[in-house]
């Protein structure tokens, strides 16, 4: 018999959610609105090879953020992203930088059709682009690519934080 750990519970809940975004999943699980806090944005140049299929030197937006509940102030997820601004709708990156809206919420609000494809491990560029360290005590980490209009537009690495463990019983 396999023990059901919090990370297995979380993986199961993520696979079976009806939400199209991680933000929606977290709002459903936590029962409160979720916003992006502690946002950092850097404009960088792509290296080759890369998982976004862009040429060396192509401008990218690197982002790190913590998704928190607006009522509780509880941190639920730490994320790092690499975005290809030229493959996203006009004004998308400006909204990311100017508001506390997470990536998924902006994609949905702008009615952008997107597909996610999991990556086998955490993309090294996602780990190396910021000097802050990845949080300890996370339940689960994963990374994936987001395609917009058939082109790879975003790499995302996510670390689901231990605060989610107490909420998993509701799922």
N, C-alpha and C positions, 0 to 999 in steps of 0.2 A: 504494500500500500504506500502511495506517495503522499507525503505531508503537504498540505496546502499552505504554502507560505504567502505572506503578503505580496511578494513580487509575482507569484503565480496568479493570485486573485486579481491583481492589477492587470496583468496581461490578458486574462480572461475577460475582464470588464471592458478593456480597450477593444478587443476583438468583437465584442457583442453590443457595443453601443450603437445607437441610432444616430448619434451626432456626427456631422461631417467634419468637425474641427476638434482639436484638442481642447480649445477654450470651452466649447460647448459641452464636451465631456466633463471637464472640471467643474463647470457651473452646475451641471446635473448632479454630480457626485457631492459637491460641497454645499449645494443649496444656497449659493450666493453669487453675485456678479464677480467676475474675474477681470483684472486689469493687469497690464504690463508695467512693472516698476523697476527701478534700478537699471534703466536702459542705458546701454553704451552703443554708440555707432561710430564706425571707422570706415573711411573710404580706402580701399586697398586695390592692388592690381593682382589679377589672376596669375597663378603659376601654372606651368604645364608639366606633367599632365594634371588634369582636374576632372572631377565628376560632373561638372556643369557643361562641358563641351565648348568652352570659350577659349579664345587664343590667349597666349601669354600677354600680360599687360592690360587685358580687358578690365574696365572698372567694375568693381564689386562693392557691395555694401556689407560689411561685417557687423553683426548685431549680437549683443547678449542682453538677456533680460530675466527677471524673475516674475512669474505669474502668481499673483496674490489675490486672496479674497478681499473685496472692498469693505465688507462688514467686519470680518474678523481680523484682517490684516495678516492672516496666516499665509506663509509661503508654501505653494503647492508644487511648483515646477520651475526648474532653472533651464534656460534654453540658450543655445548659440545657433546663429544662422549665417549663411552666406547667400546673398541675393544678387541676381543679375538685373540691375535696374532697367536695362534696355529691353528686357523680356517681360516686364511687368507694366500694367496700365499706367498711363501718365498720372503723376501725383501720388502713386502708391507709396513710394519710399518717403515722400514728404509727410504723408499721414503717419507712417511708422515713427518718424523722428519727432513729429509735433504733438502726437496724441499718446494716450496710454492704451490704445487699442492693440491687441495682439494681431499677429499676421493673419490667422484664420478668420478673425472677425472682419478684417478689411477685405479679404478675398470674397467673403460671402456678401458683405455690404455692396461691393462693386460688381456683384454677380459674375465673378470670374470663375470659369470652369477649370477645375484643377484635378490632377491625379497624384496620388502619393505612391512611391515605390520604396520599400524598405531596403536599407543597405546592410550588408552582412556584419558590419562593425562600425564603431564611431570613426568618422572621417578624421584623419590626423589634422587637416587644416582647421576643423572645428575646435580641436583641442588646443591648437597652438596660437590662435589669433588674438587671444586676450591674456593679460598677465594675471587676472584673478584666477583662482584655482577652482576646479570643479568641486561642488559641495560633497562633503562626506555624508554618509548615512542615507543615501538615496535608496529607494526601493527597486527602481528599474531604470535602465537607460536604453535609449534606442536612437537610431538615426535613419533618415529617409530623404529622398529627393522629392521635390514637388515640381510637376510639369504644368506649365500654363500654355495653352494653345499648342500643345504638342512639343514644346521646347522645355528643356530642363532650366528652371528659373530659380530654384531655392534649394539649398541643403540645410537640413535642420538636425541638430542634436538635442535630445531632451533627457533630463534627469528628473524623474518623478520623486519628490521629496517625502521623507518619512511621515510628515503630517497627514498624508493621505491614508496611512494605515488604519487610523481610527474610523475613517469614513467608508472603508471597503465593505463592512458588514451590511451596509444598505444596498449593496449591489448584488 
